[in-house]
Amino acid sequence: MPKGPRFIFVIGGVMSGIGKGIASASTARILKSKGFNTTCVKIDPYLNVDAGTMNPVEHGEVFVTEDEMETDQDIGNFERYLDENILSDNYMTSGAVYLAVIENERSLKYSGACVQPIPHIPEEVIRRLNLVAKKTKADFILVEIGGTAGEYENLLFLEAARMMHLKSPESVMFMLISYFPIPSKIGEMKTKPTQHAVRALNSAGIQPDFIIARSIVPLDEPRKKKLSIFCNVRPEDIISAPDIDNIYQVPLNFEKENLGNKILKKFGIQERKRDLEEWGKMVKRATSSKKEINIGIVGKYFGTGKFTLSDSYLSVIEAIKHACWSFSVQPNILWLDAEVYENNPAKVKEELGALDGVIVPGGFGTRGVEGKIKAINFARKNKKPYLGLCYGMQLAVIEFARNVAGMTGAHTTEVNKKTKYPVIDLMSEQKEKVFAGKMGGTMRLGAYACRLKDKTIARKAYGERTIYERHRHRYEFNNALQNVLEAKGLITSGINPESGLVEIIELKDHPFFMGTQFHPEFKSRPLDPHPLFREFIKSCLNSRKSK
């Protein structure tokens, strides 16, 4: 194999949301299965410095890396498919790149030169990509460029890719993920939008090596031949990617057309056998399971007009699936609106009573809080398996304080600054940041240690005494009230050994009632489900049997 890393730029065509991240992750998984060291990078065209301040309803989930970066949800996809941590160097936005160039200019690092969008922005992008190559020692780096071909926002990133290809054409390849519509009144798959997308790429100096054809059905031969003529891509390099029920099938589907070895051949590398056996077994469990369990997610970030945006809780959904598939069952996930519960308590009993388990995920602000607390109260009283994540843990503490410990009006100071019982409060260092108006990138982020107490559900699930989990929050369990709450039956089963902050709470005499200050969903993988989600699903199955 020739020396040096190989870069594969993945670019979208026609429309957003067609699976560039999944295609990148799947291609990376295929190359990893052939024995290569592979990693993925996401480039977002937003002027936000990171994803931390973006609205989850508009942008989807904010994923957090092990080393504290708030990123786009595709970094989570990369981790799940590669089954390894992706660190902050593998994520960049226009804002971060521009900020770095401006800071360099202010520090005279350009020796007084006139600093311009070209070449200085693309050069910073290239510097960052080479840094990833150096740190990861990857043979292949899949680089997903956000947006679609022809947009103004990502032109400078395409220019960086073009410059890299110009300098080292044997080390750079381009893959276009494009959508092929089938208008219902016409009944024929149309290639013209993709032809225009390729022309837009050509105008940026880029010719795709592969076209991944996204549509509701497989691409047929006449369409491949037509694309080949008008887009200057060989028919065998146009890979069909029809809609599927399970995204983890994508690497297997790509390999049906021998994508991995086609990539190697273009790079002048000898073909290799793949090893997707374990991946295939996982997909088989996921797709062949007939038994279902009902899991309710009580949230507020999934309503957008008349549509449900489940991407707001993407990692939670995937973690549920991973755990369920390990027991050969399918999750039936129900989206439950916390705001409805605030004014309609009867709805809580009606909807939650039919569930096998309840999850309250993370969030911020006051909207839907009392509805979530009502749902938690129902789960506690009716012995319904409950898992609270971050805000879901904090609200579980509030519910317990109010209704078990007798702390009337107990709350988080995020919602009620004047509460008599601030069972959830800001840390002193966070108060300084909030009062100064510093919100982006200022929370407790990334991986922190957690020491588990013996004879607890958490200790049993992990099988280890000290674990490391990822955080994204400002407000914490108020240790000043810890002894009072513990005396009433609250178990603080996980503690940060350095700060003494409470990381996990449980309840006695309940089949499964747990809240975590951290986000365990970020570390769940299809080949390695998270232990807390596994224990939660196990309890849900036992609860279902007992009915």
C-alpha positions, 0 to 999 in steps of 0.5 A: 500500500502506498504511504500516506492517508487517503481522503474521501470527501462525501458531498450531498446533492439535491437535498439535505437529510438523505444520509451523508453521515450514514453513508460516510460511517458505512463506508468507513465501517467497510474499510475498517472491516478490511483491516484499515485504520479508518476515521471520519470528519464532519464539516458543518457550514454553520457560522456557529463555533460549535453545535452547542447553541443550536436549537435541537428542533431545528438542527437535531441532537447535539452530540458530545465527544469524550474530550468535551466538544459539542458537535453535530449528531453525525459524530455520534453516527461515526462512533456507533459505526466505527465502535470507537471514540471520535474526538474534537479534532474530527469536527469543524464548523465555518465559525470555528475555521473563520475564528481560527483564521481571524485569531491568527491574523490578530496574532500576526501569524500571516506576517502582515499579508492580506488575509482573504477567504481564499486561500486562507480559509481552505488552508486552515481546513486542510491544516485541520484535516492533516492534523486529524491524519497525524493524530489518528494515523488513519489509512482512510479519512472520510470527510463529510461536508455539510450542505449540498452541492451548489450552496454558497455556504460550503464552497470554501470547504469544496475549495479545500478539497479541490486544492488537496486533490490538485496537490495529491490526486492519488490520495483524494477521492470524491463521493456524491450522495444524491437523491433521485425523486420519483414524482407520484404523478409521473411514476418515473425516477428522475436523474436530472436533479443529480445531473445538476448536482454534478454540474455544480460540483464540476463548477467547483473543480470537482468530479465525483468518483462515486455516486451513491443513489438515494431513493425509495427504490433501487436504481435500475440499469437504464438510470445508471447508464444515463447517469454515466453518460451525463455525469462522467461516472462509470456505471459500476461506480454508481451505487444504489442506496434505496430506503431501508428499515434499519440504517445498520444494513447500509454497510451490507448493502454497499458491499453487495456492490463491492464498494470497498474493493472499488475504492481500494482499486481506485487508490491503487491498493490491492483488494482485501476480504472484508469481515462484517460477520459480527455486524451481520449478526447484529443486523440479523437480530435487529431485523428478524426480531418479532417480539416488541416492548413499548418504551415511552419518551417523555420530551418536548423537542420533537414537535415541529409543526405537524411533524415529529423530529426524532433526531432531537433524541437520536442517541437515546433512540439508538441506545434503546435499539441497541439494548433491545436487539441484544435481547432479540426484541424490537422497541416500539417507541412512543413520543409523549408530549410533556406539555400535554400532561401539564393540563391533562393528568388523566392523559398520564395514566392513559398513556404511561399505563400501557408502557413497559418503560419510561424515559425522560431525556435531557433538556433545558428550560421551563417548558414541559417541566411539570408534565415530566414531573407528573410522568415521573410520579406515575412511574415511581408510584406504579413501579414502572421501569424509569430511566432519567437522563440528565434533566430526567435525573434532576426532575426525578430528584425534584419529584422525590423531594416534593412527594416523598421527602415533604419538601413542598415546592422543591425545584431546580433554580433553573426554573425557580430561583426562589425555591425554598428547597433548591435540590438542583442548583448551579455550581459556583463556577457555572453561576459566574459564567451564566451571570456573564452571559457566557453560554456556548461551550461553558457547561460541564462537558465530556467524560468524567469519572463516577465511582459506584456504590456496592449493592446498587443497580448501577454497580450490577449493570456496569460490573466495575467500580469506576466508570467514565461517562459524558456530560452536558449540563450546568445544574447539579444535584445540591449536596447540601440536601443529600443527607435529607433525601437519602434518609427518605430512601433516595440512593446516590449510587454514583459519585464523582470522586473528585468533586463529590457531585452526585452522578446517579440516583436510584430508589429502593423497592422499585424494579428499576428507577434510575437517573443519571446526571450524565448521558449514557446514550452517547456511549452506546454502540450497536455491537456494544449496548450501554449497560444501563440501557441493557439493564433498563430494557431487561427490567422492562421485559421482566415487568412485561412478563409479570403482567 
